[in-house]
Amino acid sequence: MTPPAPYEKSKFLGSGGSMVARLKLKGIDGRAPPGVEPAA
């Protein structure tokens, strides 16, 4: 399963759902990639 494309990140971040994006990315990739919020 491939990680979300930049389009997915922009869509979630654009919707103000940074938390949702982080949870989704963590569920898929297991870590927050350098582009979302590498502060977790």
PDB file of N, CA, C and O in Angstrom, chain B, residues numbered from 101:
ATOM      1  N   MET B 101       0.851  -1.197   0.000  1.00  0.00           N
ATOM      2  CA  MET B 101       0.000   0.000   0.000  1.00  0.00           C
ATOM      3  C   MET B 101       0.884   1.243   0.000  1.00  0.00           C
ATOM      4  O   MET B 101       1.716   1.417   0.891  1.00  0.00           O
ATOM      5  N   THR B 102       0.708   2.094  -0.984  1.00  0.00           N
ATOM      6  CA  THR B 102       1.543   3.282  -1.103  1.00  0.00           C
ATOM      7  C   THR B 102       1.018   4.402  -0.218  1.00  0.00           C
ATOM      8  O   THR B 102      -0.191   4.523  -0.023  1.00  0.00           O
ATOM      9  N   PRO B 103       1.911   5.219   0.316  1.00  0.00           N
ATOM     10  CA  PRO B 103       1.507   6.360   1.153  1.00  0.00           C
ATOM     11  C   PRO B 103       0.743   7.389   0.336  1.00  0.00           C
ATOM     12  O   PRO B 103       0.855   7.413  -0.889  1.00  0.00           O
ATOM     13  N   PRO B 104      -0.034   8.240   0.999  1.00  0.00           N
ATOM     14  CA  PRO B 104      -0.835   9.260   0.304  1.00  0.00           C
ATOM     15  C   PRO B 104       0.036  10.186  -0.535  1.00  0.00           C
ATOM     16  O   PRO B 104       1.157  10.515  -0.147  1.00  0.00           O
ATOM     17  N   ALA B 105      -0.477  10.599  -1.673  1.00  0.00           N
ATOM     18  CA  ALA B 105       0.247  11.523  -2.537  1.00  0.00           C
ATOM     19  C   ALA B 105       0.165  12.935  -1.953  1.00  0.00           C
ATOM     20  O   ALA B 105      -0.688  13.204  -1.108  1.00  0.00           O
ATOM     21  N   PRO B 106       1.057  13.849  -2.404  1.00  0.00           N
ATOM     22  CA  PRO B 106       1.018  15.250  -1.944  1.00  0.00           C
ATOM     23  C   PRO B 106      -0.371  15.852  -2.074  1.00  0.00           C
ATOM     24  O   PRO B 106      -0.744  16.739  -1.307  1.00  0.00           O
ATOM     25  N   TYR B 107      -1.133  15.368  -3.043  1.00  0.00           N
ATOM     26  CA  TYR B 107      -2.506  15.856  -3.231  1.00  0.00           C
ATOM     27  C   TYR B 107      -3.334  15.542  -1.990  1.00  0.00           C
ATOM     28  O   TYR B 107      -4.105  16.379  -1.521  1.00  0.00           O
ATOM     29  N   GLU B 108      -3.169  14.332  -1.465  1.00  0.00           N
ATOM     30  CA  GLU B 108      -3.902  13.933  -0.267  1.00  0.00           C
ATOM     31  C   GLU B 108      -3.491  14.813   0.911  1.00  0.00           C
ATOM     32  O   GLU B 108      -4.345  15.281   1.663  1.00  0.00           O
ATOM     33  N   LYS B 109      -2.192  15.041   1.074  1.00  0.00           N
ATOM     34  CA  LYS B 109      -1.696  15.868   2.178  1.00  0.00           C
ATOM     35  C   LYS B 109      -2.290  17.270   2.079  1.00  0.00           C
ATOM     36  O   LYS B 109      -2.797  17.812   3.061  1.00  0.00           O
ATOM     37  N   SER B 110      -2.221  17.851   0.873  1.00  0.00           N
ATOM     38  CA  SER B 110      -2.723  19.209   0.680  1.00  0.00           C
ATOM     39  C   SER B 110      -4.215  19.273   0.954  1.00  0.00           C
ATOM     40  O   SER B 110      -4.713  20.257   1.501  1.00  0.00           O
ATOM     41  N   LYS B 111      -4.928  18.215   0.570  1.00  0.00           N
ATOM     42  CA  LYS B 111      -6.376  18.192   0.757  1.00  0.00           C
ATOM     43  C   LYS B 111      -6.707  18.214   2.249  1.00  0.00           C
ATOM     44  O   LYS B 111      -7.562  18.981   2.693  1.00  0.00           O
ATOM     45  N   PHE B 112      -6.013  17.357   3.025  1.00  0.00           N
ATOM     46  CA  PHE B 112      -6.282  17.291   4.458  1.00  0.00           C
ATOM     47  C   PHE B 112      -5.828  18.575   5.152  1.00  0.00           C
ATOM     48  O   PHE B 112      -6.559  19.138   5.966  1.00  0.00           O
ATOM     49  N   LEU B 113      -4.626  19.031   4.827  1.00  0.00           N
ATOM     50  CA  LEU B 113      -4.100  20.237   5.462  1.00  0.00           C
ATOM     51  C   LEU B 113      -4.930  21.448   5.056  1.00  0.00           C
ATOM     52  O   LEU B 113      -5.152  22.351   5.862  1.00  0.00           O
ATOM     53  N   GLY B 114      -5.384  21.466   3.817  1.00  0.00           N
ATOM     54  CA  GLY B 114      -6.187  22.578   3.323  1.00  0.00           C
ATOM     55  C   GLY B 114      -7.532  22.640   4.027  1.00  0.00           C
ATOM     56  O   GLY B 114      -8.126  23.708   4.166  1.00  0.00           O
ATOM     57  N   SER B 115      -8.003  21.481   4.468  1.00  0.00           N
ATOM     58  CA  SER B 115      -9.289  21.428   5.159  1.00  0.00           C
ATOM     59  C   SER B 115      -9.115  21.730   6.644  1.00  0.00           C
ATOM     60  O   SER B 115     -10.078  21.703   7.411  1.00  0.00           O
ATOM     61  N   GLY B 116      -7.874  22.020   7.040  1.00  0.00           N
ATOM     62  CA  GLY B 116      -7.616  22.306   8.452  1.00  0.00           C
ATOM     63  C   GLY B 116      -7.613  21.030   9.269  1.00  0.00           C
ATOM     64  O   GLY B 116      -7.748  21.077  10.492  1.00  0.00           O
ATOM     65  N   GLY B 117      -7.458  19.883   8.606  1.00  0.00           N
ATOM     66  CA  GLY B 117      -7.464  18.609   9.328  1.00  0.00           C
ATOM     67  C   GLY B 117      -6.068  18.044   9.435  1.00  0.00           C
ATOM     68  O   GLY B 117      -5.815  16.910   9.029  1.00  0.00           O
ATOM     69  N   SER B 118      -5.150  18.843   9.988  1.00  0.00           N
ATOM     70  CA  SER B 118      -3.777  18.376  10.138  1.00  0.00           C
ATOM     71  C   SER B 118      -3.739  17.141  11.032  1.00  0.00           C
ATOM     72  O   SER B 118      -2.938  16.231  10.818  1.00  0.00           O
ATOM     73  N   MET B 119      -4.620  17.119  12.043  1.00  0.00           N
ATOM     74  CA  MET B 119      -4.664  15.971  12.947  1.00  0.00           C
ATOM     75  C   MET B 119      -5.134  14.735  12.186  1.00  0.00           C
ATOM     76  O   MET B 119      -4.601  13.640  12.363  1.00  0.00           O
ATOM     77  N   VAL B 120      -6.129  14.926  11.346  1.00  0.00           N
ATOM     78  CA  VAL B 120      -6.656  13.817  10.553  1.00  0.00           C
ATOM     79  C   VAL B 120      -5.573  13.291   9.615  1.00  0.00           C
ATOM     80  O   VAL B 120      -5.400  12.082   9.464  1.00  0.00           O
ATOM     81  N   ALA B 121      -4.852  14.212   8.992  1.00  0.00           N
ATOM     82  CA  ALA B 121      -3.793  13.821   8.074  1.00  0.00           C
ATOM     83  C   ALA B 121      -2.719  13.039   8.822  1.00  0.00           C
ATOM     84  O   ALA B 121      -2.226  12.022   8.334  1.00  0.00           O
ATOM     85  N   ARG B 122      -2.359  13.526  10.020  1.00  0.00           N
ATOM     86  CA  ARG B 122      -1.337  12.844  10.812  1.00  0.00           C
ATOM     87  C   ARG B 122      -1.797  11.442  11.185  1.00  0.00           C
ATOM     88  O   ARG B 122      -1.037  10.481  11.067  1.00  0.00           O
ATOM     89  N   LEU B 123      -3.048  11.328  11.636  1.00  0.00           N
ATOM     90  CA  LEU B 123      -3.570  10.021  12.028  1.00  0.00           C
ATOM     91  C   LEU B 123      -3.610   9.085  10.824  1.00  0.00           C
ATOM     92  O   LEU B 123      -3.244   7.914  10.926  1.00  0.00           O
ATOM     93  N   LYS B 124      -4.055   9.605   9.691  1.00  0.00           N
ATOM     94  CA  LYS B 124      -4.144   8.784   8.479  1.00  0.00           C
ATOM     95  C   LYS B 124      -2.751   8.338   8.046  1.00  0.00           C
ATOM     96  O   LYS B 124      -2.541   7.169   7.724  1.00  0.00           O
ATOM     97  N   LEU B 125      -1.796   9.275   8.040  1.00  0.00           N
ATOM     98  CA  LEU B 125      -0.442   8.957   7.617  1.00  0.00           C
ATOM     99  C   LEU B 125       0.209   7.980   8.587  1.00  0.00           C
ATOM    100  O   LEU B 125       0.910   7.056   8.174  1.00  0.00           O
ATOM    101  N   LYS B 126      -0.031   8.191   9.894  1.00  0.00           N
ATOM    102  CA  LYS B 126       0.537   7.286  10.890  1.00  0.00           C
ATOM    103  C   LYS B 126      -0.041   5.892  10.717  1.00  0.00           C
ATOM    104  O   LYS B 126       0.652   4.894  10.921  1.00  0.00           O
ATOM    105  N   GLY B 127      -1.319   5.826  10.338  1.00  0.00           N
ATOM    106  CA  GLY B 127      -1.959   4.528  10.157  1.00  0.00           C
ATOM    107  C   GLY B 127      -1.420   3.810   8.929  1.00  0.00           C
ATOM    108  O   GLY B 127      -1.426   2.580   8.878  1.00  0.00           O
ATOM    109  N   ILE B 128      -0.954   4.566   7.941  1.00  0.00           N
ATOM    110  CA  ILE B 128      -0.484   3.962   6.698  1.00  0.00           C
ATOM    111  C   ILE B 128       1.035   3.779   6.730  1.00  0.00           C
ATOM    112  O   ILE B 128       1.546   2.686   6.488  1.00  0.00           O
ATOM    113  N   ASP B 129       1.737   4.852   7.027  1.00  0.00           N
ATOM    114  CA  ASP B 129       3.190   4.831   6.950  1.00  0.00           C
ATOM    115  C   ASP B 129       3.826   4.497   8.291  1.00  0.00           C
ATOM    116  O   ASP B 129       4.964   4.032   8.342  1.00  0.00           O
ATOM    117  N   GLY B 130       3.090   4.736   9.386  1.00  0.00           N
ATOM    118  CA  GLY B 130       3.614   4.437  10.708  1.00  0.00           C
ATOM    119  C   GLY B 130       4.409   5.594  11.293  1.00  0.00           C
ATOM    120  O   GLY B 130       4.833   5.538  12.447  1.00  0.00           O
ATOM    121  N   ARG B 131       4.613   6.643  10.504  1.00  0.00           N
ATOM    122  CA  ARG B 131       5.334   7.818  11.004  1.00  0.00           C
ATOM    123  C   ARG B 131       4.924   9.034  10.180  1.00  0.00           C
ATOM    124  O   ARG B 131       4.423   8.900   9.063  1.00  0.00           O
ATOM    125  N   ALA B 132       5.142  10.222  10.743  1.00  0.00           N
ATOM    126  CA  ALA B 132       4.784  11.436  10.020  1.00  0.00           C
ATOM    127  C   ALA B 132       5.921  11.813   9.069  1.00  0.00           C
ATOM    128  O   ALA B 132       7.014  12.147   9.526  1.00  0.00           O
ATOM    129  N   PRO B 133       5.685  11.767   7.764  1.00  0.00           N
ATOM    130  CA  PRO B 133       6.705  12.123   6.778  1.00  0.00           C
ATOM    131  C   PRO B 133       7.062  13.602   6.844  1.00  0.00           C
ATOM    132  O   PRO B 133       6.240  14.407   7.283  1.00  0.00           O
ATOM    133  N   PRO B 134       8.277  13.987   6.414  1.00  0.00           N
ATOM    134  CA  PRO B 134       8.707  15.394   6.435  1.00  0.00           C
ATOM    135  C   PRO B 134       7.918  16.230   5.443  1.00  0.00           C
ATOM    136  O   PRO B 134       8.344  16.434   4.306  1.00  0.00           O
ATOM    137  N   GLY B 135       6.758  16.713   5.886  1.00  0.00           N
ATOM    138  CA  GLY B 135       5.917  17.482   4.984  1.00  0.00           C
ATOM    139  C   GLY B 135       4.597  17.748   5.679  1.00  0.00           C
ATOM    140  O   GLY B 135       3.842  18.642   5.297  1.00  0.00           O
ATOM    141  N   VAL B 136       4.331  16.949   6.717  1.00  0.00           N
ATOM    142  CA  VAL B 136       3.097  17.140   7.483  1.00  0.00           C
ATOM    143  C   VAL B 136       3.437  17.924   8.736  1.00  0.00           C
ATOM    144  O   VAL B 136       3.455  19.155   8.714  1.00  0.00           O
ATOM    145  N   GLU B 137       3.708  17.219   9.830  1.00  0.00           N
ATOM    146  CA  GLU B 137       4.102  17.893  11.065  1.00  0.00           C
ATOM    147  C   GLU B 137       5.114  17.016  11.797  1.00  0.00           C
ATOM    148  O   GLU B 137       4.732  16.234  12.668  1.00  0.00           O
ATOM    149  N   PRO B 138       6.387  17.133  11.462  1.00  0.00           N
ATOM    150  CA  PRO B 138       7.432  16.313  12.087  1.00  0.00           C
ATOM    151  C   PRO B 138       7.747  16.772  13.503  1.00  0.00           C
ATOM    152  O   PRO B 138       8.889  16.674  13.950  1.00  0.00           O
ATOM    153  N   ALA B 139       6.734  17.275  14.211  1.00  0.00           N
ATOM    154  CA  ALA B 139       6.931  17.756  15.578  1.00  0.00           C
ATOM    155  C   ALA B 139       6.381  16.733  16.562  1.00  0.00           C
ATOM    156  O   ALA B 139       6.542  16.882  17.773  1.00  0.00           O
ATOM    157  N   ALA B 140       5.729  15.687  16.039  1.00  0.00           N
ATOM    158  CA  ALA B 140       5.149  14.663  16.905  1.00  0.00           C
ATOM    159  C   ALA B 140       6.239  13.655  17.257  1.00  0.00           C
ATOM    160  O   ALA B 140       5.980  12.695  17.983  1.00  0.00           O
TER     161      ALA B 140
END
